[in-house]
Amino acid sequence: MKKVVIGVATQEAIRDRALAIARGERKPAAGEPKIWFSSISALAASLSEDNPGTSMRSDIEECAAALNIPDSLNKAEELHRLFDNAQDALFILLAFARKCNFLLANNNALEYSLDTLCRNDDGKRFVEVRHLGLTACIDIDKANQITVIRSALAEKYGVSEDVVSRFETLVSGDDDRPVPARGPGIPCNHHGCKSRMDIHVSNPLELLEAEQRAASELWYCHQHQELAFHQEGVVSDELLLVLDRIRQAPGLSQKDTGASKNKLTFLESIRLINIAKQPSGGVKRPYEITLTDDGLALLDKLSFALEKLKRTEVIHLSQADQQCFAQALVSPSKHTAALNRATARSAELLRLK
């Protein structure tokens, strides 16, 4: 169980501390509390079952556990009925309070709640639901469809429902399981090695990108990366991109390269980069990283592979955009006058050459 450090101080002290941190006059220590209360009684009240918020959530959980919803129930109709009842009751409450000149403490929140309960101009209601740790907006009229949430997530992330289904399988169908989850790994390219580089994913789109990386990316584990370089003259794709980044901007710092210290140390050990510590008056001395002649030669040798990596770009379209794209391919629109002029001008320039 994770321990939480809680602080107790006067309201003035809490405010002064927050202002000092905001002004940069004070830096919180590693063990300092991040949660503060003005008194022990305030702390006890927040944890008490008598706290209205805590009590309400507990009552809702108990009621949900006791509900018995038959499979034959039309969930869409029942949800609309409950929403209508809540809408009518809340509307009457706000109107009665206004008539009596009562200013409710949470009046704005209640009006916002009323707005979320109402149907839109088309008579539709949309609600947000959580599924696999993700949020999707669905039409209540489609609540009886088993795949409605999957379709909503596919539309939201611009992937197919098959990808969403694979994401569901990845997280074992447990709504409470935290994400990111461990996705497909990239296997070490050394023959017989069983090592894999894990890719963690938080949504179906990241899963699709991880699957594409696992299918095409060249990677060597820590044990075989030096062997691959000396025997085959290659490095992992991620290191090849780091080398190209350094070539584009010599003198980068470690942070600017986007690589970890271990990766840069390896590249230095096989004499592909130089890491020079620059003189500085501070305690820490900045690094300046440049390519060696061997590093430049490797990039020239693997230029084709590098260009392929840099050209690889995946564009994800929503289902609606996919349909529009397909329709444009099947039935392209007529050329406009501007396009015809541009085509003629291009042909003229080519003839001049």
C-alpha positions in Angstrom: 0.0 0.0 0.0 1.3 3.4 -1.0 1.9 5.8 1.9 0.6 9.4 1.6 2.3 12.2 3.6 -0.3 14.8 4.9 0.6 18.1 6.4 -1.4 20.2 9.0 -0.8 24.0 9.3 -2.8 27.2 9.6 -4.6 28.5 6.5 -2.2 31.5 6.5 0.8 29.2 6.6 -0.5 27.0 3.8 -1.2 30.1 1.6 2.2 31.6 2.3 4.0 28.3 1.5 2.1 28.0 -1.8 3.0 31.6 -2.8 6.7 31.1 -1.9 6.8 28.0 -4.1 5.1 29.9 -6.9 7.5 32.8 -6.7 10.5 30.4 -6.7 11.6 31.4 -3.2 11.1 28.0 -1.8 11.7 24.5 -3.2 9.8 21.7 -1.5 11.9 18.9 0.0 11.5 15.3 -1.2 9.7 14.2 2.0 7.4 17.3 2.4 3.7 16.7 2.3 1.8 17.5 -0.9 -1.6 17.5 0.8 -2.3 20.0 3.5 -5.2 20.6 5.9 -5.8 23.6 8.2 -6.5 21.4 11.2 -6.8 17.8 12.4 -10.5 18.1 12.5 -10.6 19.1 8.8 -8.5 16.1 8.0 -10.8 13.9 10.0 -13.9 15.3 8.4 -12.6 14.6 4.9 -12.0 11.0 5.8 -15.2 10.5 7.8 -18.1 8.5 6.5 -20.3 11.5 7.5 -18.7 13.5 4.7 -21.5 14.2 2.2 -19.4 13.3 -0.8 -18.0 10.2 0.7 -21.4 9.1 2.0 -23.1 9.8 -1.4 -20.6 7.8 -3.3 -20.9 4.9 -0.9 -24.7 5.0 -1.2 -24.5 4.9 -5.0 -22.1 1.9 -4.9 -24.5 0.0 -2.6 -27.5 0.8 -4.7 -25.7 -0.3 -7.9 -24.7 -3.5 -6.3 -28.3 -4.2 -5.3 -29.8 -3.4 -8.7 -30.9 -6.4 -10.7 -31.2 -5.5 -14.4 -32.8 -8.2 -16.5 -31.2 -9.0 -19.9 -34.6 -8.3 -21.6 -34.7 -4.7 -20.4 -34.4 -2.0 -23.1 -31.5 0.0 -21.6 -31.9 2.9 -24.0 -35.6 3.4 -23.0 -34.9 3.0 -19.3 -32.0 5.5 -19.5 -34.2 8.0 -21.3 -37.0 7.5 -18.7 -34.6 8.1 -15.8 -33.0 11.1 -17.5 -36.5 12.6 -18.2 -37.5 12.1 -14.5 -34.2 13.7 -13.3 -34.6 16.6 -15.8 -38.1 17.4 -14.7 -37.3 17.2 -10.9 -34.2 19.4 -11.3 -36.1 21.9 -13.5 -38.9 22.2 -10.9 -36.3 22.6 -8.1 -34.5 25.4 -9.8 -37.8 27.2 -10.8 -39.2 26.9 -7.2 -35.9 28.3 -5.7 -35.9 31.2 -8.2 -39.6 32.0 -7.4 -38.8 32.0 -3.6 -35.7 34.1 -4.2 -33.5 31.4 -2.8 -29.9 31.5 -4.1 -28.8 27.9 -4.0 -25.1 27.5 -3.0 -24.5 25.1 -6.0 -27.0 26.8 -8.3 -24.5 27.0 -11.3 -23.6 23.4 -10.9 -27.3 22.4 -10.9 -28.0 24.4 -14.0 -25.0 22.8 -15.7 -26.4 19.4 -14.6 -29.8 20.3 -16.1 -28.2 21.2 -19.4 -26.4 17.8 -19.6 -29.7 16.0 -18.9 -31.6 17.6 -21.7 -31.9 16.2 -25.2 -30.3 18.2 -28.1 -32.3 19.8 -30.9 -32.5 16.4 -32.7 -34.0 14.8 -29.6 -30.8 12.9 -28.9 -28.9 12.4 -25.7 -25.2 11.7 -25.5 -23.4 10.5 -22.4 -19.7 9.8 -21.6 -18.8 6.3 -20.5 -15.6 4.7 -19.3 -14.3 1.5 -20.9 -10.9 0.0 -20.4 -9.7 3.2 -18.7 -10.8 5.3 -21.7 -13.7 7.7 -22.2 -16.1 7.5 -25.1 -19.2 9.5 -25.9 -22.2 7.4 -27.0 -25.7 8.0 -28.1 -28.2 6.6 -25.5 -30.4 5.3 -28.3 -27.6 2.9 -29.2 -27.1 1.7 -25.6 -28.5 -1.7 -26.4 -25.9 -2.4 -29.0 -23.0 -4.5 -27.7 -20.4 -2.9 -29.9 -21.5 0.8 -29.4 -18.6 1.6 -27.1 -16.1 -0.1 -29.3 -17.4 1.8 -32.3 -17.2 5.1 -30.4 -13.6 4.4 -29.4 -12.7 3.4 -32.9 -14.1 6.7 -34.2 -12.4 8.7 -31.4 -8.9 7.2 -32.1 -9.2 6.8 -35.9 -8.6 3.1 -35.9 -10.7 0.0 -36.9 -12.9 -1.8 -34.4 -10.5 -4.8 -34.8 -7.7 -2.7 -33.2 -10.0 -1.7 -30.4 -10.9 -5.4 -29.9 -7.2 -6.3 -29.7 -6.7 -3.5 -27.2 -9.6 -5.0 -25.1 -7.8 -8.4 -25.2 -4.5 -6.7 -24.2 -6.0 -5.3 -21.0 -8.0 -8.5 -20.3 -11.3 -6.7 -20.4 -10.8 -5.3 -16.9 -12.3 -1.7 -16.7 -10.4 -1.0 -13.5 -7.0 -2.1 -14.8 -4.7 0.9 -15.0 -3.2 1.9 -18.3 -0.7 2.1 -19.9 -0.5 -1.7 -20.5 2.4 -3.7 -21.9 1.9 -4.0 -25.7 3.6 -6.0 -28.3 7.4 -6.2 -27.9 10.1 -5.6 -30.5 12.2 -8.8 -30.7 16.0 -8.7 -30.7 17.2 -9.2 -34.3 20.0 -11.5 -33.1 19.2 -15.1 -34.1 18.1 -17.2 -31.2 17.8 -14.3 -28.7 14.5 -14.1 -26.8 14.9 -10.6 -25.5 12.2 -8.1 -26.4 11.8 -4.3 -26.0 8.5 -3.7 -24.3 6.2 -1.0 -25.7 3.6 0.3 -23.3 0.3 1.6 -24.8 -2.5 3.7 -23.3 -5.1 3.5 -26.1 -5.9 1.7 -29.3 -4.0 4.1 -31.5 -0.8 3.6 -29.6 -1.4 -0.2 -29.8 -1.6 0.1 -33.6 1.6 2.1 -33.8 3.3 -0.4 -31.5 2.2 -3.3 -33.7 3.6 -1.5 -36.7 6.9 -0.9 -34.9 7.1 -4.5 -33.8 6.7 -5.7 -37.4 9.3 -3.4 -39.0 11.7 -2.0 -36.5 15.3 -3.3 -36.2 16.4 -3.6 -32.6 19.3 -5.3 -30.7 19.3 -6.0 -27.0 22.1 -4.8 -24.7 23.8 -8.1 -24.9 24.0 -8.3 -28.8 24.1 -4.6 -29.9 27.9 -4.5 -29.9 28.2 -7.9 -31.6 25.8 -6.7 -34.4 27.8 -3.6 -35.0 31.2 -5.4 -35.2 29.9 -8.4 -37.3 27.2 -6.8 -39.4 28.0 -3.1 -39.3 24.5 -2.1 -38.1 22.9 -0.5 -35.1 19.3 -0.4 -33.9 16.9 1.9 -35.8 16.5 4.1 -32.7 20.3 4.6 -32.5 20.4 5.3 -36.3 17.9 8.1 -35.8 19.9 9.5 -32.9 23.1 9.6 -35.0 21.2 11.4 -37.8 19.9 13.9 -35.2 23.4 14.6 -34.1 24.6 15.0 -37.7 21.9 17.6 -38.3 22.9 19.6 -35.3 26.4 19.0 -34.1 27.1 19.9 -30.5 23.8 18.7 -29.0 23.4 18.0 -25.3 22.3 14.6 -24.1 18.7 15.9 -23.6 18.5 17.3 -27.1 19.5 13.9 -28.7 16.4 12.3 -27.2 18.6 9.3 -26.1 19.3 7.9 -22.7 22.8 8.1 -21.1 23.3 4.4 -21.6 22.6 4.6 -25.3 25.0 7.5 -25.8 27.6 5.7 -23.8 27.3 2.7 -26.1 27.6 4.9 -29.2 30.7 6.5 -27.7 32.2 3.0 -26.9 32.0 1.9 -30.5 33.5 5.3 -31.6 30.5 6.6 -33.5 30.2 9.8 -31.4 32.4 12.1 -29.2 31.0 13.3 -25.9 33.0 16.3 -24.7 32.5 18.0 -21.4 32.5 21.7 -21.8 34.1 24.1 -19.2 31.5 25.7 -16.9 31.5 27.7 -13.7 28.8 25.5 -12.2 29.0 22.2 -10.5 27.6 20.4 -13.6 29.5 20.7 -16.9 27.4 20.6 -20.1 28.1 18.0 -22.7 28.7 18.6 -26.4 28.0 15.6 -28.6 29.3 15.3 -32.2 29.8 12.5 -34.7 33.1 10.9 -35.4 34.3 10.0 -38.9 33.1 6.4 -38.3 29.7 7.7 -37.3 29.5 9.8 -40.5 30.6 6.8 -42.6 28.0 4.5 -41.0 25.2 7.0 -41.8 26.4 7.1 -45.4 26.5 3.3 -45.6 23.0 3.0 -44.1 21.6 6.0 -45.9 18.9 3.9 -47.7 17.7 2.4 -44.4 17.8 5.9 -42.7 15.7 7.5 -45.5 13.2 4.7 -45.2 12.9 5.3 -41.4 12.5 9.1 -41.9 9.8 8.6 -44.6 7.8 6.2 -42.5 4.8 8.2 -41.3 1.4 6.7 -40.5 -1.7 8.9 -40.9 -4.7 7.6 -39.0 -8.1 8.6 -40.2 -11.4 8.4 -38.4 -14.1 6.1 -40.0 -15.9 9.1 -41.5 -12.6 10.4 -43.0 -11.8 6.9 -44.3 -15.2 6.8 -46.1 -14.6 10.3 -47.6 -11.1 9.3 -48.8 -12.4 6.1 -50.3 -15.2 8.0 -52.0 -12.7 10.5 -53.5 -10.7 7.6 -55.0 -13.8 5.9 -56.4 -15.5 9.0 -57.7 -13.0 11.9 -57.9 -14.5 15.4 -58.2 -14.2 17.2 -61.5 -11.1 19.3 -62.1 -11.5 22.9 -61.3 -10.4 25.7 -63.5 -7.5 26.5 -61.2 -6.3 22.9 -61.2 -6.5 22.8 -65.0 -4.4 26.0 -65.2 -1.8 24.6 -62.8 -1.6 21.4 -64.9 -1.1 23.3 -68.1 1.6 25.5 -66.5 3.4 22.4 -65.1 3.4 20.8 -68.5 4.7 24.0 -70.1 7.6 24.2 -67.6 8.5 20.5 -68.2 8.6 21.2 -72.0 10.9 24.1 -71.4 13.3 21.9 -69.4 
